[in-house]
Amino acid sequence: MNQMDVHEKVLEIIAQEIDVPVADLSGDQHFRALPNVDSMRVLQVILKTEKAFDIEIEDDVTFRIQTVGEFQKLVAELCRQRAAA
């Protein structure tokens, strides 16, 4: 799975969880400012992302993520690391 595929899949997971169209999401949006987002939804996005990509996202890293794009980059990097292992 290439980086673009990872970014698209992450957007799909976020859109599904917060019930908005993928087209309404962009990389520069602040994650916690998205519509319908609360701490439980953030947790659900993280759990679904971990399961979809077979990765583990550390809690401390999760709290530093500010934008959708940062989350996409994090997931892509974790997938790259997993593939290289």
Secondary structure per residue as TSV (DSSP state, phi and psi in degrees):
chain	resnum	aa	ss	phi	psi
A	1	M	-	360.0	123.8
A	2	N	-	-84.1	173.2
A	3	Q	H	-60.5	-39.0
A	4	M	H	-64.4	-41.3
A	5	D	H	-62.2	-41.5
A	6	V	H	-62.2	-47.2
A	7	H	H	-59.7	-43.2
A	8	E	H	-65.2	-43.5
A	9	K	H	-63.2	-40.2
A	10	V	H	-61.3	-44.4
A	11	L	H	-60.8	-40.6
A	12	E	H	-62.1	-42.6
A	13	I	H	-63.7	-46.7
A	14	I	H	-62.0	-48.1
A	15	A	H	-59.5	-43.0
A	16	Q	H	-63.8	-44.1
A	17	E	H	-69.8	-36.7
A	18	I	H	-99.7	3.0
A	19	D	T	60.7	52.9
A	20	V	-	-132.9	156.3
A	21	P	-	-66.5	145.1
A	22	V	G	-56.0	-36.4
A	23	A	G	-61.9	-20.2
A	24	D	G	-84.6	-2.5
A	25	L	-	-105.3	144.1
A	26	S	-	-142.5	159.7
A	27	G	T	-64.0	-25.6
A	28	D	T	-89.8	-0.9
A	29	Q	S	-73.6	138.3
A	30	H	B	-71.2	125.4
A	31	F	G	-53.4	-50.5
A	32	R	G	-80.7	-2.4
A	33	A	G	-98.3	0.7
A	34	L	S	-68.2	154.1
A	35	P	T	-61.2	144.7
A	36	N	T	65.7	14.6
A	37	V	-	-94.5	128.2
A	38	D	-	-137.9	-179.4
A	39	S	H	-61.7	-34.5
A	40	M	H	-68.1	-38.7
A	41	R	H	-68.5	-38.2
A	42	V	H	-60.0	-45.7
A	43	L	H	-60.7	-42.3
A	44	Q	H	-63.2	-41.6
A	45	V	H	-60.4	-45.0
A	46	I	H	-63.2	-47.5
A	47	L	H	-61.8	-44.1
A	48	K	H	-66.2	-35.7
A	49	T	H	-67.6	-44.6
A	50	E	H	-58.1	-44.4
A	51	K	H	-67.5	-43.1
A	52	A	H	-63.3	-35.0
A	53	F	H	-108.1	-0.2
A	54	D	T	54.5	52.2
A	55	I	-	-129.6	169.1
A	56	E	-	-124.6	125.7
A	57	I	-	-102.0	118.4
A	58	E	-	-65.3	142.9
A	59	D	H	-58.3	-44.5
A	60	D	H	-64.2	-34.0
A	61	V	H	-68.8	-40.2
A	62	T	H	-56.6	-41.6
A	63	F	H	-73.3	-18.6
A	64	R	H	-85.9	-17.8
A	65	I	-	-67.3	128.8
A	66	Q	-	-108.4	-40.9
A	67	T	B	-118.8	163.4
A	68	V	H	-58.7	-41.5
A	69	G	H	-62.7	-40.1
A	70	E	H	-63.0	-39.3
A	71	F	H	-65.1	-43.0
A	72	Q	H	-60.4	-45.4
A	73	K	H	-63.3	-40.4
A	74	L	H	-60.3	-48.9
A	75	V	H	-62.7	-43.2
A	76	A	H	-61.7	-41.6
A	77	E	H	-66.5	-41.9
A	78	L	H	-64.7	-37.3
A	79	C	H	-66.5	-39.9
A	80	R	H	-63.1	-44.1
A	81	Q	H	-62.7	-42.1
A	82	R	H	-64.0	-40.7
A	83	A	H	-66.9	-32.7
A	84	A	H	-79.8	-17.5
A	85	A	-	-75.4	360.0
